Structure formats: structure tokens, C-alpha cells
Amino acid sequence: MIASGVKKPVARDVSEAVLKVLGEALDAGETMTLPPLGKIRVTKHLDKQGGEVLQVKIKRLTGPEKKDEKTDDTPLAEGEE
């Protein structure tokens, strides 16, 4: 089991599903705020050869934390998980 209390296969399935949804949202051009990571935005450009270039910008949120925001310094996984 990991920090969430679920077994690794379940955590993997949930993580993959979350990453899929996040990827689809970024591909659609949506901007997301994911504390504590920050604000994420992807822009698409065409390069000179006609290929697609994705530019990912992550703006880290620095400054006073919001009162409602829970913080925990516990790592998401231990050493070899």
C-alpha cells in the first residue's frame, strides 16, 4: 500500500486516468491551476518545417498560502514506490 491507503494497481489506474484527463484538457488549450505545482498552460505553434511545437508554461505560485488550502510535506511515495 502507498500513502493513499490503496494498493499500487489501484493507485496506478487512478493516476493514469487523472493524467489522461489532464492531458486532454491541456490539448484543448485549457489553463489549469494544480496546487502545489502551479498554473499550467500549453500553447501550440507550427515550426518552419510545418511540425507542431508544444510550449508548456508552469507558473509556480509563490507567496502566502490560501487559508483553505491544505498543505502536507509528506511525500506522495516512498523511495522505491
PDB file as gemmi writes it, atoms N, CA and C in Angstrom:
CRYST1    1.000    1.000    1.000  90.00  90.00  90.00 P 1                      
ATOM      1  N   MET A   1       0.844  -1.181   0.000  1.00  0.00           N  
ATOM      2  CA  MET A   1       0.000   0.000   0.000  1.00  0.00           C  
ATOM      3  C   MET A   1       0.888   1.243   0.000  1.00  0.00           C  
ATOM      4  N   ILE A   2       0.312   2.322  -0.465  1.00  0.00           N  
ATOM      5  CA  ILE A   2       1.038   3.589  -0.518  1.00  0.00           C  
ATOM      6  C   ILE A   2       0.365   4.599   0.394  1.00  0.00           C  
ATOM      7  N   ALA A   3       0.818   5.827   0.370  1.00  0.00           N  
ATOM      8  CA  ALA A   3       0.331   6.858   1.295  1.00  0.00           C  
ATOM      9  C   ALA A   3      -1.184   7.045   1.245  1.00  0.00           C  
ATOM     10  N   SER A   4      -1.804   6.798   0.102  1.00  0.00           N  
ATOM     11  CA  SER A   4      -3.250   6.990  -0.018  1.00  0.00           C  
ATOM     12  C   SER A   4      -4.031   5.874   0.666  1.00  0.00           C  
ATOM     13  N   GLY A   5      -3.349   4.778   0.957  1.00  0.00           N  
ATOM     14  CA  GLY A   5      -4.026   3.666   1.614  1.00  0.00           C  
ATOM     15  C   GLY A   5      -4.583   2.642   0.641  1.00  0.00           C  
ATOM     16  N   VAL A   6      -4.361   2.847  -0.666  1.00  0.00           N  
ATOM     17  CA  VAL A   6      -4.834   1.873  -1.644  1.00  0.00           C  
ATOM     18  C   VAL A   6      -3.645   1.091  -2.202  1.00  0.00           C  
ATOM     19  N   LYS A   7      -3.933  -0.041  -2.774  1.00  0.00           N  
ATOM     20  CA  LYS A   7      -2.861  -0.869  -3.334  1.00  0.00           C  
ATOM     21  C   LYS A   7      -2.343  -0.247  -4.636  1.00  0.00           C  
ATOM     22  N   LYS A   8      -1.097  -0.571  -4.964  1.00  0.00           N  
ATOM     23  CA  LYS A   8      -0.425   0.033  -6.119  1.00  0.00           C  
ATOM     24  C   LYS A   8      -1.200  -0.092  -7.432  1.00  0.00           C  
ATOM     25  N   PRO A   9      -1.782  -1.253  -7.760  1.00  0.00           N  
ATOM     26  CA  PRO A   9      -2.513  -1.323  -9.035  1.00  0.00           C  
ATOM     27  C   PRO A   9      -3.692  -0.340  -9.108  1.00  0.00           C  
ATOM     28  N   VAL A  10      -4.380  -0.169  -8.004  1.00  0.00           N  
ATOM     29  CA  VAL A  10      -5.498   0.778  -7.968  1.00  0.00           C  
ATOM     30  C   VAL A  10      -4.974   2.204  -8.113  1.00  0.00           C  
ATOM     31  N   ALA A  11      -3.907   2.537  -7.387  1.00  0.00           N  
ATOM     32  CA  ALA A  11      -3.317   3.869  -7.473  1.00  0.00           C  
ATOM     33  C   ALA A  11      -2.823   4.145  -8.889  1.00  0.00           C  
ATOM     34  N   ARG A  12      -2.231   3.146  -9.535  1.00  0.00           N  
ATOM     35  CA  ARG A  12      -1.741   3.309 -10.904  1.00  0.00           C  
ATOM     36  C   ARG A  12      -2.898   3.600 -11.854  1.00  0.00           C  
ATOM     37  N   ASP A  13      -3.996   2.848 -11.733  1.00  0.00           N  
ATOM     38  CA  ASP A  13      -5.155   3.055 -12.604  1.00  0.00           C  
ATOM     39  C   ASP A  13      -5.739   4.456 -12.429  1.00  0.00           C  
ATOM     40  N   VAL A  14      -5.861   4.888 -11.188  1.00  0.00           N  
ATOM     41  CA  VAL A  14      -6.394   6.223 -10.911  1.00  0.00           C  
ATOM     42  C   VAL A  14      -5.450   7.291 -11.445  1.00  0.00           C  
ATOM     43  N   SER A  15      -4.147   7.125 -11.217  1.00  0.00           N  
ATOM     44  CA  SER A  15      -3.162   8.096 -11.698  1.00  0.00           C  
ATOM     45  C   SER A  15      -3.197   8.208 -13.216  1.00  0.00           C  
ATOM     46  N   GLU A  16      -3.274   7.080 -13.901  1.00  0.00           N  
ATOM     47  CA  GLU A  16      -3.330   7.095 -15.363  1.00  0.00           C  
ATOM     48  C   GLU A  16      -4.593   7.786 -15.859  1.00  0.00           C  
ATOM     49  N   ALA A  17      -5.715   7.556 -15.184  1.00  0.00           N  
ATOM     50  CA  ALA A  17      -6.968   8.204 -15.579  1.00  0.00           C  
ATOM     51  C   ALA A  17      -6.884   9.720 -15.378  1.00  0.00           C  
ATOM     52  N   VAL A  18      -6.307  10.148 -14.260  1.00  0.00           N  
ATOM     53  CA  VAL A  18      -6.154  11.579 -13.989  1.00  0.00           C  
ATOM     54  C   VAL A  18      -5.236  12.220 -15.021  1.00  0.00           C  
ATOM     55  N   LEU A  19      -4.116  11.576 -15.322  1.00  0.00           N  
ATOM     56  CA  LEU A  19      -3.181  12.120 -16.307  1.00  0.00           C  
ATOM     57  C   LEU A  19      -3.817  12.192 -17.696  1.00  0.00           C  
ATOM     58  N   LYS A  20      -4.656  11.236 -18.029  1.00  0.00           N  
ATOM     59  CA  LYS A  20      -5.353  11.258 -19.320  1.00  0.00           C  
ATOM     60  C   LYS A  20      -6.275  12.479 -19.401  1.00  0.00           C  
ATOM     61  N   VAL A  21      -7.039  12.714 -18.361  1.00  0.00           N  
ATOM     62  CA  VAL A  21      -7.958  13.858 -18.339  1.00  0.00           C  
ATOM     63  C   VAL A  21      -7.177  15.173 -18.383  1.00  0.00           C  
ATOM     64  N   LEU A  22      -6.079  15.253 -17.617  1.00  0.00           N  
ATOM     65  CA  LEU A  22      -5.254  16.464 -17.640  1.00  0.00           C  
ATOM     66  C   LEU A  22      -4.659  16.688 -19.026  1.00  0.00           C  
ATOM     67  N   GLY A  23      -4.178  15.628 -19.653  1.00  0.00           N  
ATOM     68  CA  GLY A  23      -3.622  15.728 -20.997  1.00  0.00           C  
ATOM     69  C   GLY A  23      -4.653  16.208 -22.007  1.00  0.00           C  
ATOM     70  N   GLU A  24      -5.866  15.695 -21.920  1.00  0.00           N  
ATOM     71  CA  GLU A  24      -6.938  16.117 -22.826  1.00  0.00           C  
ATOM     72  C   GLU A  24      -7.282  17.592 -22.610  1.00  0.00           C  
ATOM     73  N   ALA A  25      -7.319  18.026 -21.356  1.00  0.00           N  
ATOM     74  CA  ALA A  25      -7.618  19.427 -21.060  1.00  0.00           C  
ATOM     75  C   ALA A  25      -6.525  20.348 -21.599  1.00  0.00           C  
ATOM     76  N   LEU A  26      -5.272  19.964 -21.421  1.00  0.00           N  
ATOM     77  CA  LEU A  26      -4.167  20.774 -21.933  1.00  0.00           C  
ATOM     78  C   LEU A  26      -4.160  20.775 -23.462  1.00  0.00           C  
ATOM     79  N   ASP A  27      -4.480  19.637 -24.073  1.00  0.00           N  
ATOM     80  CA  ASP A  27      -4.539  19.555 -25.529  1.00  0.00           C  
ATOM     81  C   ASP A  27      -5.638  20.467 -26.078  1.00  0.00           C  
ATOM     82  N   ALA A  28      -6.702  20.643 -25.301  1.00  0.00           N  
ATOM     83  CA  ALA A  28      -7.806  21.516 -25.708  1.00  0.00           C  
ATOM     84  C   ALA A  28      -7.486  22.990 -25.458  1.00  0.00           C  
ATOM     85  N   GLY A  29      -6.317  23.271 -24.877  1.00  0.00           N  
ATOM     86  CA  GLY A  29      -5.908  24.652 -24.650  1.00  0.00           C  
ATOM     87  C   GLY A  29      -6.379  25.235 -23.331  1.00  0.00           C  
ATOM     88  N   GLU A  30      -6.858  24.412 -22.446  1.00  0.00           N  
ATOM     89  CA  GLU A  30      -7.320  24.906 -21.151  1.00  0.00           C  
ATOM     90  C   GLU A  30      -6.127  25.233 -20.256  1.00  0.00           C  
ATOM     91  N   THR A  31      -6.314  26.197 -19.376  1.00  0.00           N  
ATOM     92  CA  THR A  31      -5.322  26.529 -18.360  1.00  0.00           C  
ATOM     93  C   THR A  31      -5.806  25.922 -17.057  1.00  0.00           C  
ATOM     94  N   MET A  32      -4.875  25.291 -16.331  1.00  0.00           N  
ATOM     95  CA  MET A  32      -5.255  24.641 -15.084  1.00  0.00           C  
ATOM     96  C   MET A  32      -4.399  25.137 -13.936  1.00  0.00           C  
ATOM     97  N   THR A  33      -4.980  25.215 -12.769  1.00  0.00           N  
ATOM     98  CA  THR A  33      -4.244  25.518 -11.553  1.00  0.00           C  
ATOM     99  C   THR A  33      -4.230  24.254 -10.709  1.00  0.00           C  
ATOM    100  N   LEU A  34      -3.014  23.740 -10.475  1.00  0.00           N  
ATOM    101  CA  LEU A  34      -2.855  22.489  -9.738  1.00  0.00           C  
ATOM    102  C   LEU A  34      -1.928  22.716  -8.554  1.00  0.00           C  
ATOM    103  N   PRO A  35      -2.485  23.135  -7.410  1.00  0.00           N  
ATOM    104  CA  PRO A  35      -1.621  23.331  -6.247  1.00  0.00           C  
ATOM    105  C   PRO A  35      -1.035  22.009  -5.805  1.00  0.00           C  
ATOM    106  N   PRO A  36       0.160  21.919  -5.371  1.00  0.00           N  
ATOM    107  CA  PRO A  36       1.157  22.967  -5.215  1.00  0.00           C  
ATOM    108  C   PRO A  36       2.026  23.155  -6.456  1.00  0.00           C  
ATOM    109  N   LEU A  37       1.725  22.438  -7.553  1.00  0.00           N  
ATOM    110  CA  LEU A  37       2.543  22.549  -8.758  1.00  0.00           C  
ATOM    111  C   LEU A  37       2.496  23.951  -9.340  1.00  0.00           C  
ATOM    112  N   GLY A  38       1.323  24.498  -9.525  1.00  0.00           N  
ATOM    113  CA  GLY A  38       1.176  25.843 -10.060  1.00  0.00           C  
ATOM    114  C   GLY A  38       0.145  25.897 -11.168  1.00  0.00           C  
ATOM    115  N   LYS A  39       0.207  26.970 -11.952  1.00  0.00           N  
ATOM    116  CA  LYS A  39      -0.712  27.203 -13.057  1.00  0.00           C  
ATOM    117  C   LYS A  39      -0.041  26.697 -14.338  1.00  0.00           C  
ATOM    118  N   ILE A  40      -0.733  25.818 -15.079  1.00  0.00           N  
ATOM    119  CA  ILE A  40      -0.163  25.179 -16.249  1.00  0.00           C  
ATOM    120  C   ILE A  40      -0.938  25.603 -17.491  1.00  0.00           C  
ATOM    121  N   ARG A  41      -0.163  25.951 -18.530  1.00  0.00           N  
ATOM    122  CA  ARG A  41      -0.774  26.335 -19.808  1.00  0.00           C  
ATOM    123  C   ARG A  41       0.097  25.787 -20.935  1.00  0.00           C  
ATOM    124  N   VAL A  42      -0.561  25.274 -21.978  1.00  0.00           N  
ATOM    125  CA  VAL A  42       0.149  24.768 -23.153  1.00  0.00           C  
ATOM    126  C   VAL A  42      -0.276  25.616 -24.348  1.00  0.00           C  
ATOM    127  N   THR A  43       0.717  26.081 -25.099  1.00  0.00           N  
ATOM    128  CA  THR A  43       0.423  26.779 -26.351  1.00  0.00           C  
ATOM    129  C   THR A  43       1.023  25.973 -27.492  1.00  0.00           C  
ATOM    130  N   LYS A  44       0.349  25.992 -28.634  1.00  0.00           N  
ATOM    131  CA  LYS A  44       0.799  25.239 -29.802  1.00  0.00           C  
ATOM    132  C   LYS A  44       1.240  26.220 -30.885  1.00  0.00           C  
ATOM    133  N   HIS A  45       2.334  25.889 -31.538  1.00  0.00           N  
ATOM    134  CA  HIS A  45       2.857  26.688 -32.637  1.00  0.00           C  
ATOM    135  C   HIS A  45       3.289  25.729 -33.739  1.00  0.00           C  
ATOM    136  N   LEU A  46       3.346  26.251 -34.963  1.00  0.00           N  
ATOM    137  CA  LEU A  46       3.917  25.479 -36.061  1.00  0.00           C  
ATOM    138  C   LEU A  46       5.349  25.943 -36.266  1.00  0.00           C  
ATOM    139  N   ASP A  47       6.262  24.996 -36.444  1.00  0.00           N  
ATOM    140  CA  ASP A  47       7.644  25.389 -36.718  1.00  0.00           C  
ATOM    141  C   ASP A  47       7.822  25.604 -38.220  1.00  0.00           C  
ATOM    142  N   LYS A  48       9.010  25.966 -38.638  1.00  0.00           N  
ATOM    143  CA  LYS A  48       9.284  26.301 -40.041  1.00  0.00           C  
ATOM    144  C   LYS A  48       9.072  25.114 -40.975  1.00  0.00           C  
ATOM    145  N   GLN A  49       9.217  23.904 -40.473  1.00  0.00           N  
ATOM    146  CA  GLN A  49       9.024  22.712 -41.293  1.00  0.00           C  
ATOM    147  C   GLN A  49       7.579  22.220 -41.271  1.00  0.00           C  
ATOM    148  N   GLY A  50       6.703  22.925 -40.591  1.00  0.00           N  
ATOM    149  CA  GLY A  50       5.292  22.541 -40.531  1.00  0.00           C  
ATOM    150  C   GLY A  50       4.944  21.605 -39.396  1.00  0.00           C  
ATOM    151  N   GLY A  51       5.923  21.305 -38.533  1.00  0.00           N  
ATOM    152  CA  GLY A  51       5.652  20.440 -37.382  1.00  0.00           C  
ATOM    153  C   GLY A  51       5.018  21.230 -36.247  1.00  0.00           C  
ATOM    154  N   GLU A  52       4.366  20.536 -35.359  1.00  0.00           N  
ATOM    155  CA  GLU A  52       3.711  21.185 -34.220  1.00  0.00           C  
ATOM    156  C   GLU A  52       4.676  21.257 -33.041  1.00  0.00           C  
ATOM    157  N   VAL A  53       4.782  22.427 -32.444  1.00  0.00           N  
ATOM    158  CA  VAL A  53       5.625  22.633 -31.273  1.00  0.00           C  
ATOM    159  C   VAL A  53       4.712  22.968 -30.106  1.00  0.00           C  
ATOM    160  N   LEU A  54       4.843  22.217 -29.016  1.00  0.00           N  
ATOM    161  CA  LEU A  54       4.066  22.485 -27.809  1.00  0.00           C  
ATOM    162  C   LEU A  54       4.957  23.202 -26.806  1.00  0.00           C  
ATOM    163  N   GLN A  55       4.472  24.303 -26.287  1.00  0.00           N  
ATOM    164  CA  GLN A  55       5.208  25.039 -25.270  1.00  0.00           C  
ATOM    165  C   GLN A  55       4.402  24.963 -23.978  1.00  0.00           C  
ATOM    166  N   VAL A  56       5.024  24.389 -22.960  1.00  0.00           N  
ATOM    167  CA  VAL A  56       4.364  24.227 -21.669  1.00  0.00           C  
ATOM    168  C   VAL A  56       4.909  25.286 -20.720  1.00  0.00           C  
ATOM    169  N   LYS A  57       4.007  26.058 -20.136  1.00  0.00           N  
ATOM    170  CA  LYS A  57       4.414  27.068 -19.165  1.00  0.00           C  
ATOM    171  C   LYS A  57       3.808  26.701 -17.821  1.00  0.00           C  
ATOM    172  N   ILE A  58       4.655  26.680 -16.822  1.00  0.00           N  
ATOM    173  CA  ILE A  58       4.191  26.420 -15.455  1.00  0.00           C  
ATOM    174  C   ILE A  58       4.566  27.629 -14.624  1.00  0.00           C  
ATOM    175  N   LYS A  59       3.566  28.286 -14.082  1.00  0.00           N  
ATOM    176  CA  LYS A  59       3.798  29.430 -13.213  1.00  0.00           C  
ATOM    177  C   LYS A  59       3.632  28.947 -11.778  1.00  0.00           C  
ATOM    178  N   ARG A  60       4.749  28.934 -11.059  1.00  0.00           N  
ATOM    179  CA  ARG A  60       4.708  28.487  -9.662  1.00  0.00           C  
ATOM    180  C   ARG A  60       4.043  29.558  -8.824  1.00  0.00           C  
ATOM    181  N   LEU A  61       3.191  29.142  -7.937  1.00  0.00           N  
ATOM    182  CA  LEU A  61       2.510  30.059  -7.047  1.00  0.00           C  
ATOM    183  C   LEU A  61       3.395  30.289  -5.834  1.00  0.00           C  
ATOM    184  N   THR A  62       3.879  31.498  -5.681  1.00  0.00           N  
ATOM    185  CA  THR A  62       4.700  31.835  -4.527  1.00  0.00           C  
ATOM    186  C   THR A  62       3.999  32.923  -3.748  1.00  0.00           C  
ATOM    187  N   GLY A  63       4.214  32.935  -2.483  1.00  0.00           N  
ATOM    188  CA  GLY A  63       3.571  33.930  -1.639  1.00  0.00           C  
ATOM    189  C   GLY A  63       2.727  33.257  -0.586  1.00  0.00           C  
ATOM    190  N   PRO A  64       1.927  34.038   0.105  1.00  0.00           N  
ATOM    191  CA  PRO A  64       1.129  33.464   1.195  1.00  0.00           C  
ATOM    192  C   PRO A  64       0.147  32.424   0.672  1.00  0.00           C  
ATOM    193  N   GLU A  65       0.046  31.333   1.396  1.00  0.00           N  
ATOM    194  CA  GLU A  65      -0.884  30.278   1.020  1.00  0.00           C  
ATOM    195  C   GLU A  65      -2.297  30.694   1.370  1.00  0.00           C  
ATOM    196  N   LYS A  66      -3.241  30.136   0.622  1.00  0.00           N  
ATOM    197  CA  LYS A  66      -4.641  30.409   0.899  1.00  0.00           C  
ATOM    198  C   LYS A  66      -5.030  29.720   2.204  1.00  0.00           C  
ATOM    199  N   LYS A  67      -5.964  30.313   2.924  1.00  0.00           N  
ATOM    200  CA  LYS A  67      -6.384  29.755   4.205  1.00  0.00           C  
ATOM    201  C   LYS A  67      -7.023  28.387   4.050  1.00  0.00           C  
ATOM    202  N   ASP A  68      -7.775  28.173   2.950  1.00  0.00           N  
ATOM    203  CA  ASP A  68      -8.488  26.917   2.753  1.00  0.00           C  
ATOM    204  C   ASP A  68      -7.584  25.806   2.235  1.00  0.00           C  
ATOM    205  N   GLU A  69      -6.401  26.152   1.781  1.00  0.00           N  
ATOM    206  CA  GLU A  69      -5.521  25.186   1.146  1.00  0.00           C  
ATOM    207  C   GLU A  69      -4.820  24.326   2.188  1.00  0.00           C  
ATOM    208  N   LYS A  70      -4.926  23.019   2.032  1.00  0.00           N  
ATOM    209  CA  LYS A  70      -4.253  22.104   2.940  1.00  0.00           C  
ATOM    210  C   LYS A  70      -2.844  21.866   2.423  1.00  0.00           C  
ATOM    211  N   THR A  71      -1.885  21.887   3.306  1.00  0.00           N  
ATOM    212  CA  THR A  71      -0.520  21.594   2.906  1.00  0.00           C  
ATOM    213  C   THR A  71      -0.006  20.443   3.743  1.00  0.00           C  
ATOM    214  N   ASP A  72       0.833  19.646   3.113  1.00  0.00           N  
ATOM    215  CA  ASP A  72       1.401  18.496   3.789  1.00  0.00           C  
ATOM    216  C   ASP A  72       2.760  18.236   3.170  1.00  0.00           C  
ATOM    217  N   ASP A  73       3.792  18.164   3.975  1.00  0.00           N  
ATOM    218  CA  ASP A  73       5.131  17.931   3.469  1.00  0.00           C  
ATOM    219  C   ASP A  73       5.434  16.454   3.296  1.00  0.00           C  
ATOM    220  N   THR A  74       4.453  15.585   3.536  1.00  0.00           N  
ATOM    221  CA  THR A  74       4.646  14.153   3.381  1.00  0.00           C  
ATOM    222  C   THR A  74       4.776  13.828   1.900  1.00  0.00           C  
ATOM    223  N   PRO A  75       5.803  13.071   1.491  1.00  0.00           N  
ATOM    224  CA  PRO A  75       5.946  12.734   0.071  1.00  0.00           C  
ATOM    225  C   PRO A  75       4.810  11.848  -0.409  1.00  0.00           C  
ATOM    226  N   LEU A  76       4.514  11.909  -1.705  1.00  0.00           N  
ATOM    227  CA  LEU A  76       3.448  11.091  -2.272  1.00  0.00           C  
ATOM    228  C   LEU A  76       3.804   9.618  -2.298  1.00  0.00           C  
ATOM    229  N   ALA A  77       5.094   9.329  -2.400  1.00  0.00           N  
ATOM    230  CA  ALA A  77       5.543   7.931  -2.414  1.00  0.00           C  
ATOM    231  C   ALA A  77       6.875   7.843  -1.696  1.00  0.00           C  
ATOM    232  N   GLU A  78       7.147   6.694  -1.184  1.00  0.00           N  
ATOM    233  CA  GLU A  78       8.412   6.463  -0.523  1.00  0.00           C  
ATOM    234  C   GLU A  78       9.419   5.909  -1.512  1.00  0.00           C  
ATOM    235  N   GLY A  79      10.677   6.022  -1.212  1.00  0.00           N  
ATOM    236  CA  GLY A  79      11.810   5.564  -2.001  1.00  0.00           C  
ATOM    237  C   GLY A  79      11.555   4.798  -3.280  1.00  0.00           C  
ATOM    238  N   GLU A  80      11.204   3.534  -3.221  1.00  0.00           N  
ATOM    239  CA  GLU A  80      11.142   2.709  -4.415  1.00  0.00           C  
ATOM    240  C   GLU A  80       9.723   2.404  -4.855  1.00  0.00           C  
ATOM    241  N   GLU A  81       8.788   3.236  -4.501  1.00  0.00           N  
ATOM    242  CA  GLU A  81       7.402   3.028  -4.939  1.00  0.00           C  
ATOM    243  C   GLU A  81       7.184   3.654  -6.285  1.00  0.00           C  
TER     244      GLU A  81                                                      
END                                                                             
